[in-house]
Amino acid sequence: MRRHRHPWCRCHRPKSPIVYPVKENVVFHCTEETVQHVHPSHTTIKHHHVVKNEHVYPHTTSVENSTESVDINKGNTFSPQSRNDVAGAMYPGMKKD
């Protein structure tokens, strides 16, 4: 006896596997990296020297004194011209002491 198969019946056919959606496992792996950000700075120290040239004009003053000695002989009784005598002058015939 031959069995009649109906199209809606899958009774005797081999069953295909049922495949479910893939279950995804996520594993996080973290690595760390340090990046240096260099911000350089510089200080310049500048020394400044000022030379002040001071001009001075020293002045000196000197004083010179001169002395002159004049002998005036007045009232000489030995000379006939006593009023006209010149200091240190001798008349003819007079002797020096």
C-alpha positions as a LaTeX table, in Angstrom:
\begin{tabular}{lrrr}
\hline
Residue & $x$ (\AA) & $y$ (\AA) & $z$ (\AA) \\
\hline
Met1 & 0.00 & 0.00 & 0.00 \\
Arg2 & 1.23 & 3.18 & $-0.99$ \\
Arg3 & 0.95 & 6.11 & 1.23 \\
His4 & $-0.15$ & 9.27 & $-0.12$ \\
Arg5 & 1.80 & 12.26 & 0.89 \\
His6 & 0.25 & 15.54 & 1.24 \\
Pro7 & 2.25 & 18.66 & 0.52 \\
Trp8 & 1.53 & 20.13 & 3.87 \\
Cys9 & 2.84 & 17.14 & 5.66 \\
Arg10 & 6.54 & 16.83 & 6.18 \\
Cys11 & 6.47 & 13.94 & 8.38 \\
His12 & 8.97 & 11.74 & 6.74 \\
Arg13 & 11.30 & 14.23 & 5.19 \\
Pro14 & 14.64 & 14.84 & 6.86 \\
Lys15 & 14.53 & 17.91 & 8.94 \\
Ser16 & 16.94 & 20.71 & 8.28 \\
Pro17 & 18.66 & 22.21 & 11.29 \\
Ile18 & 17.26 & 25.26 & 12.89 \\
Val19 & 19.90 & 27.97 & 12.98 \\
Tyr20 & 19.50 & 30.76 & 15.43 \\
Pro21 & 21.05 & 34.18 & 15.08 \\
Val22 & 24.62 & 34.41 & 16.23 \\
Lys23 & 24.98 & 35.43 & 19.83 \\
Glu24 & 27.73 & 38.02 & 19.88 \\
Asn25 & 30.03 & 38.41 & 22.82 \\
Val26 & 32.01 & 41.62 & 22.90 \\
Val27 & 35.24 & 41.74 & 24.85 \\
Phe28 & 36.67 & 45.22 & 25.36 \\
His29 & 40.39 & 45.49 & 25.47 \\
Cys30 & 41.84 & 48.86 & 26.50 \\
Thr31 & 45.38 & 50.04 & 26.09 \\
Glu32 & 46.75 & 53.27 & 27.52 \\
Glu33 & 49.24 & 55.60 & 25.98 \\
Thr34 & 50.70 & 58.81 & 27.42 \\
Val35 & 51.49 & 61.61 & 25.01 \\
Gln36 & 53.58 & 64.48 & 26.38 \\
His37 & 52.62 & 67.94 & 25.26 \\
Val38 & 55.72 & 70.10 & 25.77 \\
His39 & 55.23 & 73.84 & 26.15 \\
Pro40 & 58.73 & 75.30 & 26.43 \\
Ser41 & 59.46 & 78.73 & 27.86 \\
His42 & 62.65 & 80.76 & 28.03 \\
Thr43 & 63.82 & 83.68 & 30.17 \\
Thr44 & 66.52 & 86.04 & 28.95 \\
Ile45 & 68.20 & 88.24 & 31.53 \\
Lys46 & 69.73 & 91.33 & 29.97 \\
His47 & 72.17 & 93.39 & 31.98 \\
His48 & 72.52 & 97.03 & 31.01 \\
His49 & 75.40 & 99.16 & 32.23 \\
Val50 & 75.39 & 102.95 & 31.91 \\
Val51 & 78.64 & 104.88 & 32.03 \\
Lys52 & 78.05 & 108.48 & 32.98 \\
Asn53 & 80.88 & 110.70 & 31.80 \\
Glu54 & 81.00 & 113.64 & 34.12 \\
His55 & 83.11 & 116.50 & 32.82 \\
Val56 & 84.59 & 118.70 & 35.51 \\
Tyr57 & 86.62 & 121.83 & 34.97 \\
Pro58 & 88.69 & 122.54 & 38.04 \\
His59 & 89.99 & 126.06 & 38.24 \\
Thr60 & 92.67 & 127.40 & 40.49 \\
Thr61 & 93.56 & 130.97 & 41.31 \\
Ser62 & 96.96 & 132.12 & 42.43 \\
Val63 & 97.99 & 135.43 & 43.90 \\
Glu64 & 101.40 & 136.95 & 43.48 \\
Asn65 & 102.50 & 139.85 & 45.62 \\
Ser66 & 105.37 & 142.00 & 44.59 \\
Thr67 & 107.18 & 144.36 & 46.86 \\
Glu68 & 109.24 & 147.27 & 45.83 \\
Ser69 & 111.43 & 149.13 & 48.23 \\
Val70 & 112.24 & 152.74 & 47.50 \\
Asp71 & 114.48 & 154.77 & 49.78 \\
Ile72 & 113.68 & 158.41 & 49.89 \\
Asn73 & 116.17 & 160.56 & 51.73 \\
Lys74 & 114.59 & 163.81 & 52.98 \\
Gly75 & 116.19 & 166.39 & 55.07 \\
Asn76 & 119.81 & 165.43 & 54.44 \\
Thr77 & 121.87 & 168.18 & 56.02 \\
Phe78 & 125.05 & 167.06 & 54.31 \\
Ser79 & 123.80 & 167.75 & 50.84 \\
Pro80 & 123.22 & 171.21 & 49.46 \\
Gln81 & 120.44 & 169.84 & 47.24 \\
Ser82 & 118.76 & 167.64 & 49.86 \\
Arg83 & 115.31 & 168.29 & 48.56 \\
Asn84 & 116.14 & 166.93 & 45.13 \\
Asp85 & 117.90 & 163.78 & 46.28 \\
Val86 & 117.25 & 160.48 & 44.61 \\
Ala87 & 117.51 & 157.43 & 46.77 \\
Gly88 & 120.95 & 155.89 & 46.62 \\
Ala89 & 122.44 & 158.64 & 44.49 \\
Met90 & 125.72 & 160.22 & 45.54 \\
Tyr91 & 127.00 & 163.62 & 44.76 \\
Pro92 & 130.43 & 164.11 & 43.34 \\
Gly93 & 133.02 & 164.25 & 46.05 \\
Met94 & 130.95 & 162.35 & 48.58 \\
Lys95 & 132.45 & 159.32 & 50.15 \\
Lys96 & 130.67 & 156.18 & 50.89 \\
Asp97 & 130.68 & 155.21 & 54.59 \\
\hline
\end{tabular}
